[in-house]
Amino acid sequence: MRTVRDADGRTYLLVKESSESSLVRDPETGAETHLPNDELERAGGVDPLEAAARAVPEHTRRVLTVARSERALGLLCELHERGALPVRTVLAEYDLCESDVHGLFTEFRAAGLVAETEVYGERGYELTEEGKQGVAALCD
């Protein structure tokens, strides 16, 4: 499979090609349509599997790509269920060492999934709106 672009710059996955037209699929909607070959060009640099992943909403893709283990995903799910948590609570209630907690929250913050906050007068973390949407799509 390869990716192609139409004259408007929209990226499609090439499903089937004939002499005059091609069957293409919009990776975001899954809709298939025939387009004339002379209106299509190869979309160099766009991996077809990455394009296919666009069927998953951005906020959910972000959660899936950042939470690379069940423990990481579980921590995001706990923030979703319980709300903001102080770092001290995360360390006390989950089998994570300080470096694990620091590493996970650093990755989550870099991805825009969590934000630092104050909880009961202590440093803590909460899901951002993007994080809430991404985790909710997986949990609810």
C-alpha positions in Angstrom: 0.0 0.0 0.0 1.2 3.5 -0.6 0.0 7.1 0.0 -1.1 9.6 -2.7 -2.2 13.2 -2.7 -4.9 14.9 -4.7 -4.7 18.3 -6.2 -5.9 19.9 -2.9 -3.1 18.2 -1.0 -5.3 15.7 0.8 -3.6 12.4 1.6 -5.2 9.1 0.7 -4.3 5.4 0.8 -4.2 3.9 -2.6 -6.3 0.8 -2.6 -6.5 -0.2 -6.2 -5.1 1.4 -9.4 -6.3 1.0 -12.9 -5.2 2.7 -16.1 -7.5 5.8 -15.8 -8.5 6.0 -12.1 -7.7 4.8 -8.7 -9.7 3.6 -5.7 -8.4 5.6 -2.7 -9.4 5.6 1.0 -9.5 8.6 3.2 -7.5 7.5 6.2 -9.4 9.7 8.6 -12.9 8.7 7.6 -12.5 5.3 5.9 -14.5 6.6 2.9 -13.4 5.1 -0.4 -13.8 6.9 -3.7 -12.4 6.7 -7.3 -10.3 9.6 -8.4 -8.7 10.2 -11.9 -5.0 9.1 -11.9 -4.0 12.5 -13.4 -5.2 14.2 -10.3 -3.1 12.1 -8.0 0.6 12.1 -7.1 2.7 10.0 -4.8 2.8 11.4 -1.3 6.5 10.9 -0.6 7.5 10.8 3.0 4.0 9.8 4.3 4.1 6.3 5.6 0.9 4.4 4.7 0.6 2.9 8.2 1.0 6.3 9.9 -1.6 7.6 7.5 -3.9 4.7 8.3 -3.6 5.5 12.0 -5.3 8.8 11.4 -8.6 6.9 11.6 -8.0 7.1 15.4 -8.7 10.6 16.8 -5.5 12.6 17.6 -6.0 12.7 21.3 -6.5 8.9 21.5 -3.4 8.3 19.2 -1.4 10.4 21.6 -2.4 8.3 24.6 -1.6 5.1 22.7 1.8 6.2 21.5 2.9 7.7 24.9 1.6 5.0 27.2 3.9 2.3 26.1 3.1 -0.1 28.9 0.1 -1.2 30.8 1.5 0.5 33.9 1.8 3.8 32.1 -1.7 3.4 30.6 -3.0 2.4 34.1 -1.6 5.6 35.6 -3.4 7.7 33.0 -6.6 5.7 33.7 -6.2 6.4 37.5 -5.9 10.1 36.8 -9.0 9.8 34.7 -11.0 8.0 37.4 -9.7 9.8 40.5 -8.8 13.2 39.2 -5.6 15.1 40.1 -3.2 13.2 42.4 -0.4 14.4 44.5 3.0 12.9 43.6 3.3 11.6 47.2 0.0 9.6 46.7 1.2 8.1 43.4 4.5 7.0 45.1 2.6 5.5 48.2 -0.2 3.8 46.4 1.4 2.4 43.3 4.5 0.2 43.0 6.5 2.9 41.3 9.8 4.4 42.3 10.6 8.1 42.1 12.5 7.8 38.8 9.6 5.8 37.3 7.1 8.5 38.4 9.3 11.3 37.2 9.9 9.6 33.8 6.2 8.8 33.2 5.0 12.3 34.1 7.8 13.9 32.0 6.6 11.9 29.0 3.0 12.6 29.7 3.7 16.3 30.1 5.7 16.5 26.9 2.8 14.9 25.0 0.4 17.4 26.5 -1.6 14.7 28.4 -1.0 15.9 32.0 -0.2 19.2 33.7 1.4 19.9 37.0 -1.0 21.2 39.6 -1.3 21.6 43.4 -3.4 19.0 45.2 -4.0 19.4 49.0 -1.1 21.8 49.1 1.3 19.4 47.4 2.8 19.0 43.9 0.7 16.8 41.8 -0.6 16.1 38.3 -3.9 16.1 36.5 -5.0 15.2 33.0 -5.2 18.0 30.5 -8.3 18.4 28.3 -6.5 16.5 25.6 -5.6 13.8 28.1 -9.1 13.5 29.4 -10.5 13.1 25.8 -7.9 10.5 24.9 -8.2 8.4 28.0 -12.1 8.7 28.0 -12.2 7.3 24.5 -10.4 4.2 25.7 -12.1 3.7 29.1 -15.7 4.8 28.6 
